[in-house]
Amino acid sequence: MKNLTHSGLINVAKKNIILSAIVLWAFHDKDNAMARFEFYKPEDYKKFKFSLPQGIMPKVKEYWELIRILSNPKSHIFCGSVINVDGGFGKAVRNIWPMDTILKKLEKKSYLYRKKILEISQNVGALHIGGSFSSTEILNLIFNRFKKKNDKFILSKGHCAILQYVILNEKKILSDKMLYSYCQKNSKLGVHPDRGNPGIIASTGSLGHGLGLASGLAIGNKNDIYVVISDGELMEGTTWEYILTISSLRLNNVILFIDFNGLQSSSWNKDTHPTLTPITKKLEAFGWNVNTCKGHELNSMIDKFKKRKKSMPNAFVCKTLKGFPIPFMQNVPFWHYRSPSNKEYEYSKVYLKKFLEKRLRKYEK
């Protein structure tokens, strides 16, 4: 049977929408998906076991039990679930869902994270809401799409730790009790992340040191090391020292995301450091593979992530808006460190809900 690409699968699905599909073998590594399958009438659907054809995946010794594909003509890839996959290969395999379904789930997570940050903001005098909102889609994708089980993560822009906390809470790594104790008396959760707290491997917040920590981890670790820095950190000398060191030592497992919202605390980068840009050319001159993407568009970041080169350290310059998507917060330096008033909080909750609904509708067209 012919091996089919994404488009081939979609075409077959459109012609056989009333049938179910059984995958005989499949491979999915985030960038590529291939499948060999047969169609059956729903009433003929029966569980069975089968082995992978010899020579297709020589390192995979385990068989896949039945994978049923529910076809959707609007999807980029098919629905399905992988059962009983060999450990070595299983690490690279994700459940195969329609891309629209994946994006919807991720959009809902971004909404959830911002909503929780808003809730917590009402219990503290101030928090870094603007920078956390600008990084939401970035951390969302790292934790829910890109990062594998044994990969490491360092939030170098540590003042936005509240965002990492709500993600760790959603993943059941950080308890509700601990999350809502944020910045309260005797709490272990402060403004900046502390190594030793659940899910936190590095104490950060003194800007410019995340890449240095990552380079040390990358030397002794074959897994990927994800780092998120602010564009303000590009004004720190240590950042550029380690940008040079990482490429010189060929630490190609370092993956850098730059939250480029254009603001540093209370002023614009272009006013205080007008020669900071172009960032892309500077990073390329230091031996990095660089992609620029829209930091609030999930599709944009996923597409650019696929273009990374494994033979070089990779950097993603994510164009974002501080305080996104709340209108009165966007691009306003005042929201670097502040909690919304009750009136602003109520407005923001309603606005976020409507914003999510608008975002979800675009995947239904």
Rosetta blueprint (number, residue, H / E / L):
1 M L
2 K L
3 N L
4 L E
5 T L
6 H H
7 S H
8 G H
9 L H
10 I H
11 N H
12 V H
13 A H
14 K H
15 K H
16 N L
17 I L
18 I L
19 L L
20 S E
21 A E
22 I E
23 V E
24 L E
25 W E
26 A E
27 F E
28 H E
29 D L
30 K L
31 D L
32 N L
33 A E
34 M E
35 A E
36 R E
37 F E
38 E E
39 F E
40 Y E
41 K L
42 P H
43 E H
44 D H
45 Y L
46 K L
47 K L
48 F L
49 K E
50 F E
51 S L
52 L L
53 P L
54 Q L
55 G L
56 I L
57 M L
58 P L
59 K L
60 V L
61 K L
62 E L
63 Y L
64 W E
65 E E
66 L L
67 I L
68 R E
69 I E
70 L L
71 S L
72 N L
73 P L
74 K L
75 S L
76 H L
77 I L
78 F L
79 C L
80 G L
81 S L
82 V L
83 I L
84 N L
85 V L
86 D L
87 G H
88 G H
89 F H
90 G H
91 K L
92 A L
93 V L
94 R L
95 N L
96 I L
97 W L
98 P L
99 M H
100 D H
101 T H
102 I H
103 L H
104 K H
105 K H
106 L H
107 E H
108 K H
109 K H
110 S H
111 Y H
112 L H
113 Y H
114 R H
115 K H
116 K H
117 I H
118 L H
119 E H
120 I H
121 S H
122 Q L
123 N L
124 V L
125 G L
126 A L
127 L L
128 H L
129 I H
130 G H
131 G H
132 S H
133 F H
134 S H
135 S H
136 T H
137 E H
138 I H
139 L H
140 N H
141 L H
142 I H
143 F H
144 N H
145 R H
146 F H
147 K L
148 K L
149 K L
150 N L
151 D L
152 K E
153 F E
154 I E
155 L E
156 S L
157 K L
158 G H
159 H H
160 C H
161 A H
162 I H
163 L H
164 Q H
165 Y H
166 V H
167 I H
168 L H
169 N H
170 E H
171 K L
172 K L
173 I L
174 L L
175 S L
176 D H
177 K H
178 M H
179 L H
180 Y L
181 S L
182 Y L
183 C L
184 Q L
185 K L
186 N L
187 S L
188 K L
189 L L
190 G L
191 V L
192 H L
193 P L
194 D L
195 R L
196 G L
197 N L
198 P L
199 G L
200 I L
201 I L
202 A L
203 S L
204 T L
205 G L
206 S L
207 L L
208 G L
209 H L
210 G H
211 L H
212 G H
213 L H
214 A H
215 S H
216 G H
217 L H
218 A H
219 I H
220 G L
221 N L
222 K L
223 N L
224 D L
225 I E
226 Y E
227 V E
228 V E
229 I E
230 S E
231 D H
232 G H
233 E H
234 L H
235 M H
236 E L
237 G H
238 T H
239 T H
240 W H
241 E H
242 Y H
243 I H
244 L H
245 T H
246 I H
247 S H
248 S H
249 L L
250 R L
251 L L
252 N L
253 N L
254 V E
255 I E
256 L E
257 F E
258 I E
259 D E
260 F E
261 N L
262 G L
263 L E
264 Q E
265 S L
266 S L
267 S E
268 W E
269 N H
270 K H
271 D H
272 T H
273 H L
274 P L
275 T L
276 L L
277 T L
278 P L
279 I H
280 T H
281 K H
282 K H
283 L H
284 E H
285 A H
286 F L
287 G L
288 W L
289 N E
290 V E
291 N E
292 T E
293 C E
294 K E
295 G L
296 H L
297 E L
298 L H
299 N H
300 S H
301 M H
302 I H
303 D H
304 K H
305 F H
306 K H
307 K L
308 R L
309 K L
310 K L
311 S L
312 M L
313 P L
314 N E
315 A E
316 F E
317 V E
318 C E
319 K E
320 T L
321 L L
322 K L
323 G L
324 F L
325 P L
326 I L
327 P L
328 F L
329 M L
330 Q L
331 N L
332 V L
333 P H
334 F H
335 W H
336 H H
337 Y L
338 R L
339 S L
340 P L
341 S L
342 N H
343 K H
344 E H
345 Y H
346 E H
347 Y H
348 S H
349 K H
350 V H
351 Y H
352 L H
353 K H
354 K H
355 F H
356 L H
357 E H
358 K H
359 R H
360 L H
361 R H
362 K L
363 Y L
364 E L
365 K L
